[in-house]
């Protein structure tokens, strides 16, 4: 059975910027550009009934779109780094959407996600990369950021158990409402400010 998770897609321009981070790290398996995404809620292997309940619950989500900026790079795995990621600048819209998705999943019977929510885009998985090589890679790319981009929908994705992640398949998609003109201008300004101040 495929593993399910709720996610945000990465638009083409931001994905191109992410792709420029590829290379320069021995032992890294770089994620294919078409598989870039931000996981909002890992759901896992659930039976068909629970999956249907989750889809029905997501149908009831009514949220407004928002702007996001990818900013900074980091590594997961404190003792032994196992993946490289691009960070996401703080976003109230993202946190609100993620919180509602998490609540809906719980009500639908999905197992609780024990991991702390750290929004990110995984760009590489590591195999036998030295701590020194990882530190050098990260130090040379700490000023990475993208231009703000509009999040206009969230999706339910599935994946098969495979090495390196992917391929991922979009099973369902839910649009987010367009904000009022004044609100959108304010969101864009906030995202631009975040891009300037987040390392």
C-alpha distance (Angstrom), angle and dihedral (degrees) to the residues before:
residue distance angle dihedral
X1 . . .
X2 3.83 . .
X3 3.78 120.5 .
X4 3.79 114.0 -115.4
X5 3.78 130.2 -147.3
X6 3.79 137.8 163.4
X7 3.78 113.3 -121.4
X8 3.78 150.6 162.0
X9 3.78 120.8 -120.1
X10 3.79 121.8 -128.2
X11 3.81 114.1 -126.3
X12 3.77 121.2 -126.7
X13 3.81 99.5 -101.7
X14 3.81 93.0 49.3
X15 3.81 90.6 45.1
X16 3.80 89.6 53.2
X17 3.80 90.1 53.0
X18 3.80 89.7 49.5
X19 3.79 91.7 49.6
X20 3.82 89.1 60.5
X21 3.81 87.9 66.6
X22 3.81 90.4 65.7
X23 3.79 117.4 110.0
X24 3.76 136.7 29.1
X25 3.80 98.3 82.4
X26 3.82 120.2 95.8
X27 3.80 113.9 -137.3
X28 3.83 94.7 23.0
X29 3.81 121.3 134.0
X30 3.79 103.8 -156.9
X31 3.79 118.3 -139.4
X32 3.81 113.3 -120.2
X33 3.80 111.7 -104.1
X34 3.81 92.6 -121.5
X35 3.82 89.3 58.6
X36 3.82 96.8 57.7
X37 3.81 111.9 122.6
X38 3.80 144.0 139.7
X39 3.80 112.5 -116.3
X40 3.81 111.5 -138.2
X41 3.80 98.2 178.3
X42 3.79 130.4 -0.2
X43 3.80 108.5 -141.1
X44 3.79 102.3 172.5
X45 3.79 130.6 -165.8
X46 3.80 107.2 -15.1
X47 3.79 131.4 164.0
X48 3.79 121.9 -103.6
X49 3.80 94.4 -99.4
X50 3.81 93.3 56.6
X51 3.81 91.2 44.0
X52 3.81 89.8 53.7
X53 3.81 90.6 48.8
X54 3.80 90.4 52.0
X55 3.81 92.3 49.9
X56 3.81 90.3 49.3
X57 3.81 90.5 48.8
X58 3.80 92.5 49.7
X59 3.82 88.3 52.6
X60 3.82 87.1 66.9
X61 3.81 96.5 53.2
X62 3.79 111.7 111.3
X63 3.78 111.8 -175.5
X64 3.78 135.7 148.9
X65 3.80 122.0 -115.4
X66 3.78 118.8 -108.2
X67 3.78 142.4 -171.4
X68 3.80 123.6 -100.4
X69 3.79 133.3 -168.2
X70 3.80 124.7 -161.0
X71 3.78 109.0 -140.3
X72 3.80 135.8 173.7
X73 3.80 131.6 -4.7
X74 3.78 131.1 -112.0
X75 3.79 145.6 161.7
X76 3.80 132.3 -114.7
X77 3.79 117.9 -140.2
X78 3.79 115.8 64.3
X79 3.80 97.3 -156.1
X80 3.78 98.1 29.2
X81 3.83 117.2 13.1
X82 3.81 110.3 -129.2
X83 3.82 103.2 172.6
X84 3.80 143.2 19.3
X85 3.79 120.8 -138.5
X86 3.78 143.2 179.7
X87 3.79 113.3 -126.9
X88 3.79 129.7 -130.3
X89 3.80 122.7 -128.7
X90 3.84 113.6 -119.4
X91 3.81 113.0 -80.4
X92 3.80 129.1 -179.4
X93 3.81 89.8 -161.3
X94 3.79 91.7 54.4
X95 3.81 93.2 47.6
X96 3.81 92.3 48.4
X97 3.79 93.1 49.8
X98 3.78 92.6 45.7
X99 3.81 91.5 48.9
X100 3.79 92.6 52.7
X101 3.81 92.5 46.3
X102 3.80 90.2 50.5
X103 3.82 91.7 51.1
X104 3.80 92.1 47.6
X105 3.80 91.7 50.5
X106 3.80 91.3 51.2
X107 3.80 92.5 50.4
X108 3.80 90.6 48.6
X109 3.80 91.1 56.3
X110 3.81 101.4 -102.6
X111 3.81 115.7 149.6
X112 3.80 114.7 -97.2
X113 3.80 115.5 -96.7
X114 3.80 104.4 -126.4
X115 3.78 95.4 -169.8
X116 3.78 121.2 98.3
X117 3.81 110.8 -110.6
X118 3.80 108.7 -107.1
X119 3.82 108.3 167.6
X120 3.79 110.3 -139.6
X121 3.79 146.5 134.0
X122 3.81 113.9 -119.6
X123 3.80 108.4 -136.2
X124 3.82 101.7 171.0
X125 3.78 142.0 13.5
X126 3.79 116.3 -145.0
X127 3.77 130.6 -134.1
X128 3.80 116.8 -177.3
X129 3.81 93.8 -23.4
X130 3.81 110.5 159.6
X131 3.79 120.7 -120.4
X132 3.80 88.4 -121.6
X133 3.81 93.6 53.9
X134 3.80 91.1 47.8
X135 3.81 92.0 49.2
X136 3.80 91.4 49.6
X137 3.80 91.7 48.3
X138 3.80 92.8 50.4
X139 3.80 95.1 44.6
X140 3.80 90.7 55.1
X141 3.82 93.5 52.5
X142 3.79 104.8 38.2
X143 3.80 93.4 115.9
X144 3.82 93.8 59.5
X145 3.79 116.1 135.0
X146 3.78 139.2 147.9
X147 3.76 131.2 -141.9
X148 3.82 112.2 -94.5
X149 3.79 113.6 -86.7
X150 3.79 132.0 -163.3
X151 3.81 120.0 -108.9
X152 3.79 105.8 -150.1
X153 3.81 101.8 164.8
X154 3.78 145.2 7.7
X155 3.79 126.1 -137.0
X156 3.78 143.5 -153.8
X157 3.80 108.7 -127.6
X158 3.77 133.5 -171.4
X159 3.78 131.8 -155.4
X160 3.75 136.9 -173.0
X161 3.78 120.9 -133.0
X162 3.79 102.7 -91.3
X163 3.78 142.0 142.7
X164 3.79 113.4 -87.6
X165 3.80 98.4 8.3
X166 3.77 128.1 -81.0
X167 2.83 167.0 21.1
X168 3.77 88.1 172.4
X169 3.80 123.4 -164.3
X170 3.81 126.0 -157.0
X171 3.80 106.6 -131.0
X172 3.83 99.3 176.6
X173 3.82 137.1 -2.9
X174 3.82 132.4 -154.7
X175 3.81 122.8 -162.3
X176 3.79 122.2 -133.1
X177 3.79 118.2 -137.5
X178 3.79 119.4 -102.5
X179 3.83 111.3 -108.5
X180 3.78 121.6 -124.6
X181 3.81 113.4 -86.4
X182 3.81 93.8 -106.0
X183 3.79 92.7 47.0
X184 3.79 91.6 51.0
X185 3.80 91.8 52.9
X186 3.80 89.5 50.6
X187 3.81 92.1 48.4
X188 3.79 91.9 50.3
X189 3.79 91.6 50.4
X190 3.80 91.0 49.8
X191 3.81 92.3 49.6
X192 3.80 91.1 48.2
X193 3.80 90.4 51.7
X194 3.80 90.1 49.4
X195 3.79 90.6 51.8
X196 3.80 89.5 56.3
X197 3.78 98.3 47.4
X198 3.82 105.1 34.9
X199 3.83 112.7 85.5
